[in-house]
Amino acid sequence: MPELVFDIETQTADFSFDEAGLKKARVSVVVVYDYADGQYKTFMEENIAELWPLLEKAERVIGYNIVHFDLPVLNNYYSGDLLKLPNLDLIIPVKEALGFRLKLNDIAKATLKVEKSADGLQAVKWWAEGNVADIKKYCEDDVRITKDVYEFGRKNKQLFYSNLQGALVPFPVNFEPPAPSAAVFGAPAPSSNLNLTLPL
């Protein structure tokens, strides 16, 4: 059950970021990095169902702001609840460490000396122009940066950001998966290679 890093882009930006607003959002492109084979995999709205087996079998799904954006938007297409999947939303431990949120680009610049190639609004413009190739490239670049931030943080137990004076400031993060749940009455916990998100 490998981990997956993913990111999505949407067709428009004319929705609010509350629950009702996100229900109106439509996917243009989803890119996944699959640790099982080291491959980047791209999905669009018309073949998004091919994404579900990868997510359902993942040890963890990893991304940046996925709990409040990416997963709720993907739930518009899914018959279960993707928020029940084991996940690591990198923005959550960042906020827990600092007391405030940072943009992925700010962390990438300070930690990795790289920057995002565009932004979500540019991806929306590309969609309106029918320029799907650039959306796919941008989304894959975002996944690569997210993956590199995750791997740096997991290995080094810290990331960096630049403060208002321009100094690099380290802060601690814990990207390790949670410990397995305790066995009941000494029996081993049941194992499965499928995350169930549908009600029984």
C-alpha positions as a Markdown table, in Angstrom:
| # | Residue | x | y | z |
|---|---|---|---|---|
| 1 | Met | 0.0 | 0.0 | 0.0 |
| 2 | Pro | 2.2 | 2.8 | -1.2 |
| 3 | Glu | 1.8 | 6.5 | -0.5 |
| 4 | Leu | 0.5 | 8.9 | -3.1 |
| 5 | Val | 1.1 | 12.6 | -3.6 |
| 6 | Phe | -1.5 | 14.5 | -5.6 |
| 7 | Asp | -2.9 | 17.9 | -6.7 |
| 8 | Ile | -5.9 | 19.0 | -8.6 |
| 9 | Glu | -6.8 | 21.9 | -10.8 |
| 10 | Thr | -10.3 | 23.2 | -11.4 |
| 11 | Gln | -12.1 | 24.4 | -14.6 |
| 12 | Thr | -13.2 | 27.7 | -13.0 |
| 13 | Ala | -12.5 | 29.8 | -10.0 |
| 14 | Asp | -16.1 | 31.2 | -9.6 |
| 15 | Phe | -17.0 | 29.3 | -6.4 |
| 16 | Ser | -16.6 | 30.0 | -2.7 |
| 17 | Phe | -14.4 | 27.8 | -0.5 |
| 18 | Asp | -17.2 | 26.8 | 1.9 |
| 19 | Glu | -18.9 | 23.4 | 1.6 |
| 20 | Ala | -21.7 | 24.7 | -0.7 |
| 21 | Gly | -19.2 | 26.5 | -2.9 |
| 22 | Leu | -16.9 | 23.5 | -3.3 |
| 23 | Lys | -19.8 | 21.3 | -4.4 |
| 24 | Lys | -19.9 | 23.5 | -7.6 |
| 25 | Ala | -16.2 | 23.0 | -8.4 |
| 26 | Arg | -15.3 | 20.9 | -11.4 |
| 27 | Val | -12.0 | 19.2 | -12.0 |
| 28 | Ser | -9.8 | 19.9 | -15.0 |
| 29 | Val | -6.7 | 17.9 | -14.2 |
| 30 | Val | -5.5 | 15.6 | -11.4 |
| 31 | Val | -1.9 | 14.5 | -11.1 |
| 32 | Val | -0.7 | 11.8 | -8.8 |
| 33 | Tyr | 2.8 | 10.7 | -7.9 |
| 34 | Asp | 2.7 | 7.0 | -7.1 |
| 35 | Tyr | 5.5 | 5.8 | -4.9 |
| 36 | Ala | 4.6 | 2.2 | -6.0 |
| 37 | Asp | 6.3 | 2.7 | -9.4 |
| 38 | Gly | 7.8 | 6.2 | -9.2 |
| 39 | Gln | 5.4 | 7.5 | -11.9 |
| 40 | Tyr | 3.4 | 10.6 | -12.4 |
| 41 | Lys | -0.1 | 9.8 | -13.5 |
| 42 | Thr | -2.6 | 12.3 | -15.0 |
| 43 | Phe | -6.4 | 12.1 | -14.9 |
| 44 | Met | -9.1 | 14.4 | -16.3 |
| 45 | Glu | -12.8 | 14.7 | -15.6 |
| 46 | Glu | -13.7 | 12.1 | -18.2 |
| 47 | Asn | -11.5 | 9.4 | -16.8 |
| 48 | Ile | -11.5 | 10.4 | -13.2 |
| 49 | Ala | -13.0 | 7.0 | -12.1 |
| 50 | Glu | -9.6 | 5.5 | -13.0 |
| 51 | Leu | -8.1 | 7.4 | -10.1 |
| 52 | Trp | -10.3 | 5.8 | -7.3 |
| 53 | Pro | -8.5 | 2.4 | -7.1 |
| 54 | Leu | -5.1 | 4.3 | -6.6 |
| 55 | Leu | -6.6 | 6.4 | -3.8 |
| 56 | Glu | -8.4 | 3.5 | -2.2 |
| 57 | Lys | -5.3 | 1.3 | -2.0 |
| 58 | Ala | -2.9 | 4.1 | -0.8 |
| 59 | Glu | -1.2 | 3.9 | 2.6 |
| 60 | Arg | -1.7 | 7.7 | 2.7 |
| 61 | Val | -2.8 | 10.4 | 0.3 |
| 62 | Ile | -0.6 | 13.4 | 0.6 |
| 63 | Gly | -1.0 | 17.0 | -0.6 |
| 64 | Tyr | -1.1 | 20.6 | 0.4 |
| 65 | Asn | -4.5 | 21.9 | 1.6 |
| 66 | Ile | -6.2 | 18.7 | 0.5 |
| 67 | Val | -8.6 | 18.4 | 3.5 |
| 68 | His | -10.2 | 21.8 | 2.8 |
| 69 | Phe | -10.0 | 21.8 | -1.0 |
| 70 | Asp | -8.7 | 18.9 | -3.1 |
| 71 | Leu | -10.5 | 16.0 | -1.4 |
| 72 | Pro | -13.9 | 17.8 | -1.1 |
| 73 | Val | -13.8 | 18.7 | -4.8 |
| 74 | Leu | -13.0 | 15.1 | -5.7 |
| 75 | Asn | -15.8 | 14.0 | -3.5 |
| 76 | Asn | -18.2 | 15.6 | -6.1 |
| 77 | Tyr | -17.3 | 12.6 | -8.3 |
| 78 | Tyr | -17.0 | 9.9 | -5.7 |
| 79 | Ser | -19.7 | 7.7 | -4.2 |
| 80 | Gly | -18.0 | 7.4 | -0.8 |
| 81 | Asp | -16.1 | 10.0 | 1.3 |
| 82 | Leu | -12.5 | 10.5 | 0.3 |
| 83 | Leu | -11.9 | 12.4 | 3.5 |
| 84 | Lys | -12.0 | 9.1 | 5.3 |
| 85 | Leu | -8.9 | 7.9 | 3.5 |
| 86 | Pro | -5.6 | 8.0 | 5.5 |
| 87 | Asn | -4.1 | 11.4 | 4.6 |
| 88 | Leu | -1.4 | 13.8 | 5.3 |
| 89 | Asp | -2.3 | 17.4 | 4.6 |
| 90 | Leu | 1.0 | 19.2 | 4.9 |
| 91 | Ile | -0.5 | 22.5 | 5.7 |
| 92 | Ile | -1.9 | 21.1 | 9.0 |
| 93 | Pro | 1.4 | 20.3 | 10.7 |
| 94 | Val | 2.9 | 23.6 | 9.3 |
| 95 | Lys | 0.1 | 25.6 | 10.9 |
| 96 | Glu | 0.4 | 23.6 | 14.1 |
| 97 | Ala | 4.2 | 24.4 | 14.3 |
| 98 | Leu | 3.9 | 28.1 | 13.4 |
| 99 | Gly | 0.4 | 29.2 | 14.4 |
| 100 | Phe | -0.3 | 30.5 | 10.9 |
| 101 | Arg | -0.6 | 29.1 | 7.4 |
| 102 | Leu | 2.0 | 29.4 | 4.7 |
| 103 | Lys | 1.7 | 29.0 | 1.0 |
| 104 | Leu | 3.4 | 26.0 | -0.6 |
| 105 | Asn | 5.4 | 28.3 | -2.8 |
| 106 | Asp | 6.8 | 30.2 | 0.3 |
| 107 | Ile | 8.0 | 26.9 | 1.9 |
| 108 | Ala | 9.4 | 25.6 | -1.4 |
| 109 | Lys | 11.4 | 28.8 | -2.0 |
| 110 | Ala | 12.8 | 28.9 | 1.5 |
| 111 | Thr | 13.4 | 25.1 | 1.8 |
| 112 | Leu | 14.2 | 23.9 | -1.6 |
| 113 | Lys | 15.1 | 27.1 | -3.5 |
| 114 | Val | 12.5 | 26.3 | -6.1 |
| 115 | Glu | 9.2 | 28.1 | -7.1 |
| 116 | Lys | 5.9 | 27.0 | -8.5 |
| 117 | Ser | 5.7 | 27.5 | -12.3 |
| 118 | Ala | 2.2 | 29.2 | -12.2 |
| 119 | Asp | -0.9 | 29.4 | -10.0 |
| 120 | Gly | -4.4 | 28.1 | -9.9 |
| 121 | Leu | -5.8 | 31.2 | -11.6 |
| 122 | Gln | -3.5 | 30.8 | -14.5 |
| 123 | Ala | -4.6 | 27.2 | -14.8 |
| 124 | Val | -8.2 | 28.4 | -15.0 |
| 125 | Lys | -7.2 | 30.8 | -17.9 |
| 126 | Trp | -5.5 | 27.9 | -19.7 |
| 127 | Trp | -8.7 | 25.8 | -19.4 |
| 128 | Ala | -10.8 | 28.6 | -20.9 |
| 129 | Glu | -8.3 | 28.8 | -23.7 |
| 130 | Gly | -8.4 | 25.0 | -24.3 |
| 131 | Asn | -4.7 | 24.8 | -23.3 |
| 132 | Val | -4.8 | 21.5 | -21.4 |
| 133 | Ala | -1.1 | 20.6 | -22.0 |
| 134 | Asp | 0.1 | 23.5 | -19.9 |
| 135 | Ile | -2.4 | 22.7 | -17.1 |
| 136 | Lys | -1.0 | 19.1 | -17.0 |
| 137 | Lys | 2.6 | 20.4 | -16.9 |
| 138 | Tyr | 1.8 | 22.9 | -14.1 |
| 139 | Cys | -0.1 | 20.4 | -12.0 |
| 140 | Glu | 2.7 | 17.9 | -12.3 |
| 141 | Asp | 5.2 | 20.5 | -11.3 |
| 142 | Asp | 3.0 | 21.3 | -8.2 |
| 143 | Val | 3.0 | 17.6 | -7.3 |
| 144 | Arg | 6.7 | 17.4 | -7.7 |
| 145 | Ile | 7.3 | 20.4 | -5.4 |
| 146 | Thr | 4.8 | 19.0 | -2.8 |
| 147 | Lys | 6.6 | 15.6 | -3.0 |
| 148 | Asp | 10.0 | 17.2 | -2.5 |
| 149 | Val | 8.7 | 19.3 | 0.4 |
| 150 | Tyr | 7.2 | 16.2 | 2.0 |
| 151 | Glu | 10.4 | 14.2 | 1.6 |
| 152 | Phe | 12.6 | 16.9 | 2.9 |
| 153 | Gly | 10.3 | 17.4 | 5.9 |
| 154 | Arg | 10.1 | 13.7 | 6.7 |
| 155 | Lys | 13.8 | 13.2 | 6.4 |
| 156 | Asn | 15.0 | 16.3 | 8.3 |
| 157 | Lys | 12.0 | 16.9 | 10.7 |
| 158 | Gln | 11.9 | 20.5 | 9.7 |
| 159 | Leu | 11.1 | 23.0 | 6.9 |
| 160 | Phe | 12.0 | 26.7 | 6.4 |
| 161 | Tyr | 10.2 | 29.9 | 5.6 |
| 162 | Ser | 11.5 | 33.5 | 5.1 |
| 163 | Asn | 10.4 | 36.0 | 7.8 |
| 164 | Leu | 9.6 | 39.7 | 7.1 |
| 165 | Gln | 13.2 | 40.5 | 7.4 |
| 166 | Gly | 14.1 | 37.9 | 4.7 |
| 167 | Ala | 15.9 | 35.6 | 7.2 |
| 168 | Leu | 15.4 | 31.8 | 6.8 |
| 169 | Val | 13.6 | 30.4 | 9.8 |
| 170 | Pro | 13.5 | 26.7 | 10.5 |
| 171 | Phe | 10.4 | 25.1 | 12.1 |
| 172 | Pro | 9.7 | 21.5 | 13.1 |
| 173 | Val | 7.4 | 19.2 | 11.3 |
| 174 | Asn | 6.4 | 15.5 | 11.8 |
| 175 | Phe | 5.3 | 13.8 | 8.6 |
| 176 | Glu | 5.6 | 10.3 | 9.9 |
| 177 | Pro | 2.5 | 8.1 | 9.6 |
| 178 | Pro | 0.6 | 7.4 | 12.8 |
| 179 | Ala | 1.4 | 4.3 | 14.8 |
| 180 | Pro | -0.9 | 1.3 | 14.0 |
| 181 | Ser | -4.0 | 1.0 | 16.2 |
| 182 | Ala | -3.5 | -1.2 | 19.2 |
| 183 | Ala | -4.6 | -4.8 | 18.9 |
| 184 | Val | -7.7 | -5.9 | 20.7 |
| 185 | Phe | -7.2 | -8.6 | 23.4 |
| 186 | Gly | -3.8 | -9.3 | 22.0 |
| 187 | Ala | -5.1 | -10.2 | 18.6 |
| 188 | Pro | -3.4 | -8.5 | 15.6 |
| 189 | Ala | -5.3 | -5.7 | 14.0 |
| 190 | Pro | -7.0 | -6.7 | 10.7 |
| 191 | Ser | -5.1 | -5.7 | 7.6 |
| 192 | Ser | -6.4 | -4.8 | 4.2 |
| 193 | Asn | -5.1 | -3.4 | 1.0 |
| 194 | Leu | -8.2 | -1.4 | 0.5 |
| 195 | Asn | -9.5 | 1.7 | 2.3 |
| 196 | Leu | -13.2 | 1.5 | 2.7 |
| 197 | Thr | -15.0 | 4.8 | 2.5 |
| 198 | Leu | -18.6 | 3.7 | 1.8 |
| 199 | Pro | -21.1 | 3.3 | 4.6 |
| 200 | Leu | -21.8 | -0.4 | 5.5 |
